[in-house]
Amino acid sequence: MNKTFIVDSTFNNMRFDRWLRSKLGKIPQSLIEKTLRAGKIKINKKKVKSSFKIKTNDKIDIFNFNFEEKIINNKIKFKPSNEVIKSNEDLIIDDNDNFIVLNKKSGISVQGGTKSKKNLVDIFSKSEIFQGTKPYTVHRLDKDTSGVFIMAKNRQTAQLLTSLFRLRKIHKTYLAICNGELEKNSGELIDELIRYDNGKKIIEKAKTIFKVIDKNSNSSLVQMKPITGRKHQLRKQLFNIGHSIYGDKKYNSSISKKGINKDLMLHSYQIQFMINDKKYTYKALLPDYFKKLLITKRLDFSNSR
């Protein structure tokens, strides 16, 4: 494969190996290094290292090499129909020059993977809203969690929002309907959560501020504000205290899985942050299935306002 690329401003100051994967797929680092050493890739007619920071309008030439035969485990992109694109566009809460905010549906992943094909990145990549650019993810939201979700329209905004998340300057509020009556009406959940990465055990400290909005002997409606951002943090923490979230098939207090709600009752209700002294606040309306369970469990959401 002989091919020439011109770097656009979206990728300015990005490491070359990251840019290459964004264009050609999941290529092993060892193959990238070997190809660069062999001079089969040149930037502005010069050999570079994989860590080289590319700039806008750099010319990248790839010579006589078929990367497609070497790509491993490359995910197949989801090809959304016009109907799917439109239905997700209808969920947008705000659309400005730098990012969109939408009320994400439960059951759809943010990015594609081995276990999930339908995803927001591939859907909005085909939307006219991202014409001339592409959607950038700046935070996570579980597949089965609904609510406020942000996607950046350019790399600069993506970097800014990612930094704000990392510095804990973006404040998220979740609502969860969980099993049983929480003993305390407010407080902090502090845990050391365990996860595994390629068989390696990793322990991470997790902290969440919670407030019970309403409760009875059967169920509780809980407002949760995560301070840390661990994978499945809120689901794990409520499970650890014996109050698993309704609809959670993985972290569930019940021995039997029968009768578990179809939908996960965890909703990203509000997000707040500031950019250049301007305050942004976004709220996502509760899904119908969430409101229905509130009625069924005799829980009053009005106390949160």
N, C-alpha and C positions, 0 to 999 in steps of 0.2 A: 504494500500500500504506500503510495506516494501522495502526501496530502499537505496542504499549506493552510495555516490558520492565522488570522489577525486578532490579537487580543483586544476585546472591547473593555470599556471602562468598568463594567461589572466585576471584572476579575483583577483589577489593578492592585498590585502589591500582594498577590496570592502566591504561595509556594507553587513551583511548577508541577510537582508530583500531584498535588491536590487538583490543579487545573486539569491535568491529563486524565485523572479518574472522572472528573465531572464531564469530560467530553467523550471518553471512550469506554468507561465502565470500570469494574473492579479488577485492576491489574496488580499483580504482586509487586511489592516494592523491589524485590531482587531483580525482576525483569526490567523494571524502569531503570535501575542503576546500570545494569548490563548494557541496555540499549543506548543509554547516554554515553557510556564509556566507549562504545563502538562507533560513536558519531552518527548513529542512525536518526538522531533527533538533534536539531540545532535551533538556537534562538538568535535571530539577527545574524545568521551565518556563523555562529560561534557555538562551540561545545560548552555546556553548562552542567552544574550539579543539580540533583533533584530538589535541593533546598533553595535554588535560585528564585528570587522574587520577580515575577513577570510584571511588566508595565503596560499601560494602555498603548495600543498600536504596535507592540512587539510582533515580529513575524516569526512564526514557529513552523519549521519544516520537518516532516516525518518522511524518512526515506526507506523504501524497499523493506517494509516490515508489516506483517499482517497481525495486528494486535487481536483481532477478533478471534483468531484461533487459540490465543493464549489466555483470554479472559476467563476467570473462574468464578463460578457461583454468581454470575451477573443476573440481577433480577429482571424479569420481563415487565416492561411498563404496561400499566393498565390503560386501555384505550376507552375513555368514557364516551358515551353517546351524548348528543346535544341535549337530550332530556335530563340526563344526570348532571351535566354542567349547569343547566338552567336551574335545576332544583337546589343545587348548592349555592349558586349565586343569590338565590332568593333568601338565603340564610344570613346574608351579610348585614351587619349592624352599622359598620362605617367603612367607607372606601375613600381614601385620600391619596395624595401623590406618593406617599412613602410606604403605606401598609394598608391591609384590610383587617377588619375584625368581624368574625362571624360567630353565630351560635351553632357550633358543631353538633351534628346528630350523633346519637349513640350508635355504635356498630360500624363505624368507618374509621380506618386508621389514618394517621397523619402522613406516614410514608409507607411505600410498598415493602414487602419482605417475603420471606419463605412461607409464612403462615397467613399472610394477608395480601391480596392483590389490589382490591379497590382502595384507593387512598386519595387524600386531599391534594397532595403535591401533583400527581398526574392529572387530576381533574382540573385544577386551576392553571396548570401549564397550557391547557387547551382553551382557556377562557380569554375572551377579548380584554378582560380587565388587566391581564398580564402580557398584553401584546407588546413585543419589543423587549421584554424582560422575562423573568421567571419567578415563581414563588420561592421564598426563602423561609424555612422554619426557624423559629427563634426560641421555642420552648416545646415541651412535651404535653400531650394529653392522651391518656389511655384510649384504646379503641372504643371501649364501652362507656367511657365517660363523656357526658354531653357538656355543652356550654361554651363560654367565651374562649376564643382561640385567635391568635394573631399570626399573620403571615406577611413578611416584609416584601416590598416590590424591588428593592435594590440591595446590593451588597453592603453599602454604607449604613443603611438603616438596620439591616440585619445584624451587623457588627455592634451597632449602638444598643439595640434592644437586647442582644445576647449579653452584652456587658452589664446592662441594667439588671437583668435576671441574675447574673452571677454575683453582682454586688448586693443583691436582695433589695433593690430599689423599685422593684415591681411587686405590688402587693395583690395577692390573689385570695379570693374568698370562695369557699366551696360550701355546698349544702349536701348533707347526707341523711338518708332515712335508714336507721339501723335497728337491729333486733334488741329488744329489752329496754329497760329503764336505766339510764346512766345515773350513777350515784351522785356525782358532783354536777352542779349546773354550769360550771366554768372552770377553766384552769389550763394547764399545759400537759401535753403528752410528750414525754421525752423517752426515746428508745434507742437501742443499738440494733439496727436492722441488719439482717444477714442476707446476702445474695451471693450467687456464684457466677464467676466469669471464666469460661473455659475450664471448669472444674476447680478453680481457685476460690476459696472462701473469702469473702470480703465483708467486713463489719463497718457499718456507717452510722454515725449519730444522726438521729432525726428528731426534729422539734416542731410541734404544731400547737397553736393556741386554739382552744375550742370554747364554744358557748352553746348550751342547750337552749333552743328556741321554744320547744314544747316537748312534753313527754308524758307517757302513761306507763302502766305496768307491762304493756306489750311492746311499745316502740318508742323511739326518740328521733326528733328532728334536730340535727346538730349543724351548727355553723363552724367551719374549720378554716383556719388561716395558717397554711404551712410556712414555717420560717426557713426550713431547708427544703431541698427539692429532690428527694430520693425516689427511686422507682417504686411505684405502688405504695407510696408512703402512707397516705390516709387510710387506704384499705387495710394495710398491715397493722397500723396502730389501733384501729378500732377492733380488728380481729384479736389483737393481743390482749385487750381488756375485756374480751368476751362479748363484744357488741358488733358483730360483723354487719356489713352493709347489705341490705336487701338486694338480691340479684347478683351478689358476688359468688361466682361459681368456684373461684380459686381459694379465697380466704373466707371460709364459712364456718361458723360455730356449730352448725348442725352436723350430726353424724350422717344423717340421710340427706341426699341432695334433692329428694322429692319435694315439690312445693316451692322451690326457690323461684323467685320472680324472674321472668324472662329478661327484663331490663335491669341494668345496674343503677341503683338509686344514688348516684353520685353526680353532682352537677356543678360545673365551674360557673358560679353565679356572677361574680364581679371581678374586675381587674382595674387597678389604678397605678398610674405612674406619671412622671413629669419629664418633659423634654424642653429645654430652653425656657424654663420657668413657666411653661404651659402645662396645666394639669389635665390629664386624660382619665376619664372614668367611663367604663363600659359595663353594662349589665345584660345578662342573657335571660330571656323569659324561660320559665320552667316548662319542660316537656309535658305533654298531656298525661303520659303514663305516670309521671312524678306527682302531678297534682291529683290524679285519681287515687294513688296510694295514700296520699296525705288524708284524703277524705275517708278512705277505707280504714285507716289506722287512727282516725279521729285526732289528727295533729293539726294545729293552727299555725300557718305560716305568717299571719299578719303580725305576730309578736316581734318579727325581725325588723320591722320598718320603724 
